[in-house]
Amino acid sequence: MLASVIAVFSGLSAFLVAGSAVAQGQVDIPFIAEDTHLGVASCAGSSCHGALEPWTNSTVMQNEYIVWEEQDPHSGAYKTLLTDESQRIATNLGLGRAEEADLCLDCHADNVPIERRAKGFQISDGVGCEACHGGAVNWLGRHISGEANHAANLTAGLYPTEDPVARAKLCLSCHFGTEDRFVTHRIMGAGHPRLAFELDTYTWTQPGHVAIDADYQSRKGNISSVQVWAVGQAVAVDSLLEAMLDQNRNTDGIFPELVFFDCHACHHPMSNVRWAPRESHEIGPGIPRIYDANLIMMQILLQRIDPALADTVATRSKLLHQASLQGYDAVIGAARALKDATEGVIQRLASHEFTARDTKALLAGLLTEGLSGEYVDYAAAEQATMAASAMLQTMVDDGMISRAKYIELSAVLNDCYTVIEKDEEYDPRQFLVALQRLESAVPRL
């Protein structure tokens, strides 16, 4: 589960600066954009992206469709709706057939409106090419002509998945939700699995259908795993706070929307008593706690980038936790204050040039926070483990450690992954021991 270098295009390098169109939210995700979707068959020709094997003399692999169809879980997302388990969830929610319900199809398929589906489009293809790359009606022609460069394709409507801000917004639109399709506690209560996400790790655990070679980097540039991780954390925090401030999403009758709270504060076997105090929120036992794993990661980032802002975010995060004990209005006020404090962080992280010293400091900060007991909650341990993956990957990619040292550290990090493998069996004491092993193994750089 170790992360890789993710590339970013050079033709539109302004996407990564503070004023970028993506950072400003001016590029709509494919689900919202108005372009017609042609269907995966438009990409699947043997001379396009449907070759059985990668081409040796091509700038792209050419077998991307085959990789997606045979290895990528996104291709089977619609088929999941046909299972007995999915039908049980749909029945529990009063939806009828799962494979016909928009609530399910919005994330298990490329569920664009009927008027945006071309003749060859099939909803049963699941989360297909255009669900991520955008409706192809305007860009496909120039894309296959060989005459247009990447910048021209983007201008025509190709979605910039290589940009970490754009990718984070796209992925989180399903892995967390938006105002148009939101994963609620009711959905999970009906039987849907818990959602977890970290941009860099989840990018690379999917079967890669790009070859990040010298040619790719010359056309689209290069960005480190640690920056992809950083941007993903910031977008996740922004998505959480935006949803908490949305009156259509932040309540469920007399209850708050419980998806904003840490699942494992309530959901674990009664025999697994694992509550422990955390100075950063001071919420006592037996009380649901607001989910803050991404906020913890952001504070580690800001301690390196802007220590004063890190302190402000830490203070306002604690106030948000305390507000949850006071009432609805208090939570809204605290969430708004925290969102104001984090305004602009996405753009700053997207444009920040992460140096070797930054990466070393971030890993040290990550370990320090963990050894102080900040990861007693499962979700924080989960995010910290994936963060360490991104940092180690960047360290070996940038020559800070040797390949042999990277393999050694990866083996130690696997102990952390083992501890978090089964969330309901998570023991923070075991995680602390695994983290101590990692801290001992990391060289003093």
N, C-alpha and C positions, 0 to 999 in steps of 0.2 A: 504493500500500500504506500510505497514511497513516491513522492511527486517528481515531476519532470519539468524541464524548462519549457515554458509556454511562449510561443512567438507572437509578436505584434508587428503589424505591417509598418513599413517605413514610408510608403507613399502618402499616408495620411498621419504622420507622426503627431500632428496636433491633437489627435484623439486622446493622447496621454497627458496633455497639459491641462491646467486648471480650467481653461475656457472651452474645453472640448465639447462637441455636440453630445457625445454619449454621457459625459459627466454632468452636463446640464439637463439630461433627460429628454433631449430633442429627437432621439432615434427611438421609434416605437418598436417594441418587441413584435415578432411576426404574428402573434395571436391578435394584436391590436391593429397593426398596419393594414392598409386597405388593398394591398396587392393580391391578385388572384393566385391561388395555389394550384399547380399543375399535377401534383402527385409524384410519388417516388419513381414511377416508371420513366419520367422525363429525365432522370439522372442515371438510369440503370443499364443503358446500352453498353455493349462490350467495348465500344470505342470511346465511351465517356468514363463513367465511374463503376462500370459493371464487369471489369476484367476479372478473371479467376485468380490471377496472381499479379503482384505489383509489376509495373513495367520498369525495365532496367534503364531506359534512356528517356524517361519522362520527368518533368519537374514536379509531378504529383504521382501518387501511387497508382491511380486509375482503378483500384479495386475497392474503393471506399464503400460502395453499395453492398458488396459481398460481406465486408467486415461488419457493416451495420446489420445486415440481415441475419448473419450466422452467429455473431458474437455480442452484439450490443443489446442489452435488456430493453432499450427504448423501442426496438422493433417489435417486441412482444408485449408492449404495454396494453394494446387493445385486447389481445388474447387473454390477458389477465382478467379482464372484465367478464369473460365467459366461464370462469371457474365457479364452483359452488360457493367458495368463500366470498367472492365478490358479490354474488347474488344474495348471499345472506346479509352482507353489509347494506346493499341497496334496499333489501326488504326491510331491514331495521330502520332505514331512513325514510321509508315510504316512497321510494323512487321508481318502482316498477322494475324493468329490466336494466341491469347495470350498463350493458352495452348500448343502451338507447338514452341514458340519462346524461344531460349536459354536465351535471355536477361531476360525473365520473369521466366523461369524454374530454372535458376541458384540459385535463392533464394526462390522460391515458391515450390520447390521440391528437392529431392536428385538427382540432375541432373548430375550424374557421366557419363562418356563416355559409349557408348554401350558395348564396350568390357569389361567393369568392372561391368556389370549387369548380375547376375545369372538368371537362368530360372524363378525362382519365383519372381523376382524383378518387381515391378510395379511403374512407374513414378507417377501414379495417387494417390499413397499413401501420397504424399506431403513431408513435412519435417519429415521423419521417423526416426527410431531408429539410423540407421547407418549414417545419415546426421550429427549427433552429436557424436555418440560413435565410429564411424569408421567402415569401411568395415569389416564384421565379418568372412570372409572366413578363416582367420588364428587363430582367438581367440575363435570362438564360441565353438569348440569341447572341449577345455580344460576348458572353462567357465562353460559348463554344466556338466562336468565330476565330479565336486566337489573336484578335486584333486589339482587344481591350485589356488594360492592366487592372490590377486589383482595385485601385482607386476609382476607376470608371465603373466597375461592377458595384462598388459600394454606393456610388452616386445613383445607380439605377435601382437600388433597393436591396442588394445583398446585405444581410445582417452581419455586422463586424464581430463575429464570435471570437476572433483572436484578441480583441481588446478586452482586458479583464473587467472593466466596469460594465461594458455591454454584456459580457458573458455572465457576470454575476447577476445582473438584473434579469436576464433571460432565465437562468437556471432557478433562481429564487422565485420566479413567477409561478412555478409549480412546486418547488421544494419548500416553500413557505406560503406564498400566495400574494395576490394583489387585490385591489378593490373589485376586480372582475371575477376572480376565482380564488377563494380563500379557504384554506384547510382549517376547519374549525375543530373544537374539542368534541362536538357532536359526531363529526365524521369519524374521529378516532374512537370515540365511545361506542360507535356502531360496529367497530372491529377493524378499522383501517390501521395499519402499522404506524408506529411513531415515525415522524419525519426527522431526519438529521442531514446536515449538509455542511461541507467545507469546500470552497471553490477549487483549490489546487488539488487536493486529494481526490475529490470526485471527478475532476477533469481527467486525471491520469489513471484512475481505476477503470474508466471506460476504455474499451479497446481503441487504441489510437488509429485514426484514419488520416493522419498527416505524418510525413517524414520530416522532422525538424533538422534538416541538413543545411549545408552552407548555402545552397541555392534558395531554400525557403527563407533563411535569415536575411539573405541579400534582398529579397523581395518584400519581406514583411517585418524585418527587424527581430529583436530578441528581448525577452523580459524574464527575470528570474522567478523561480517558484515562490520565493519569499514575498515578492511584490504581488503576485497573484493571490497568495494567502492574505496579505494585508488588505488589499482591495475587497476581497470577498468578505472579510470580517466587517469592514466599514459598511458595505452595502447591506449586510445582514442586520446590523444594528439599526441602520436607517429604516429598513423594512419593518422591523419590530416596532420601532417608535411611531412610525407613520400609521401602522395598523392600530396601535393603542390609542391614537388620537382620532381615529375614524369612527364617528358615531354609528356607522352602519356595521362596524365590525367589533367594537370593543365591549359590547354587552350581549347577554343572552337572557332576556327576561330580567329577573331581579339579580341575576348572577353576572359577574364579569366574564368575559370570554376567557375560558380557562386555558386556551392554547398558549396564552402569554405566560403561563406559569411553568415551573420546572416539573415535568411529568413525574420524576422519581421522588419528589417531595411527598407524593401520595402513593404512587404505584410501585410498591415493592413488597415482597412477602413480609408479613408481620414479624416473622422470626429473624428477619435480616435487619436488625436495629443498627442503623448507620448514621443517624443524625450526629453532627458535630458542630460546634460553634464556628462562625466565620465573622471576623471583625468587620469585614467589608459590607455586611448587611445587618448583622445583629438581629436576625429573625429567629425567634425561638422554635423549639420542636413542636410538631403537630400543626404547623401553619403553612399553607401553600406559599411558595416563594416564587417571585417573578423570575422567569428564565433570564439569566444574565451571562451565560458562557461566552457569547460573542463580545459582550461589554468588558469582560475580564481580559480577553485577548486584545481588544482595542486599547485598554489602559496600558498593557505591556508595550504595545506599539508606540503609543504617545509618550511614554516615559523616555523613549529614545528620540522621538521626533520633536516633541514639544512638552517638556516636563510640566510646565505651568498648566497647560491644557489638560494633561493627564490627571493632575490633582483636582481640577475643576470637574472633570468627568467622573472621577472616583467619588467626589463629594455628592454630586447630583445623582449618581447611581444609588448611593446609599440612601439619599432622600427619597428616591423612587421606591425603594424597598420599604422604607418606613411609611410612605404614603399609602401603601397597600393595606396597612393596618388602620388607616384613618377613614377612608371612604373614596367614592368615585371621583368627586371633584378634586380631592387631594392628589389622586393618581394622575388625572389629566393635567393638572398644573405641574407636577413633578416631571411627567413625561415630556411636556412641552419645553420645560426648562432644560432638560437633558438634550432634547433634539436641537434646541438653539445652540447649546454648547458644542455639539458635534457637527453643526452646519459647516460644510466646506471640507470636512475631513476626507471624504471620498476623493475629491479632486486633489487634495494635497498628497495623499498616498499614491494616487495614480501617476502623479508627476514627479514624485520623489525618486531620486536616484539612490537606490539602496547599495551602500558600499559594503565591503568586507567587514569593516568595523561595525556597521549597523547590524549585520547578520549575527556576528558574534555576540553583540550586546543583547540582541533580541533573544537568542537562545539562553544566554545567562539569565536574563530577566524571567523568561518562561520557567526555568528551573528554580530560580529563587522563589517565585510566587508559589510554585507547587510544593516546595519543601517547607514553606511557611504554613501550609494547610489550606491553600486557596482552592484546591481541586477536590474537596471532600464530596462535592456533588458530581454525579456521574457525567452530566453533560459537559462540565468544565474539564474533566479528565479526558473525555472524548475529544474535545476541541484542542486541548493541549497536546495530545498525542499526535494528531494530524498536523498541528503547527510545527512540532519538532521534525516531522517528516519533510515538510517544505524547507525548513532551515538547513537540515543536513543535506538535502538535495542541492540547494544553492551553494553550500560550502564546498561540495565536491565539484560542482560545475564550474565554480569560480577559482578552483585550485587552492582553496584554503586548507583542505585536507586531501590526503591521497585516496585513491580508489580502495586500497586495502583498509584504510582507517574508516572509510565510509561503510564498507561491508561489515566491519567490526561493530561500529556504532548502530548500524541498522539491525544487527542481531540483538543488541541490547534493547533497542527501542521496541523490538517485537515483544519483549516482556510486558511493556505497557499495553500493546495491542491485545495481548492475551488476557490481561486483567479486565479490559473493557469489552471483551468479545461478547459477553452475555450481560446485558444491562441489569437484569433483575438479580444477578449474582455478584454485582460489583461490590468490592470491599475497598474503601479508601485507604485502609492500612496497607493492603497489598500493593495498591498503586503507588503509595509513598515509597515503599521499598524498591519498586521497579524504577521510580524516578531517581532515587538515590544511586542506583546502579548506573543509570545513564549519566548523572552528574559526575560520578567518579570516572567514567570512561571518556567523557569529553575532554579533549586536550586543552591545556591552558594556552590559548592562542592570543 
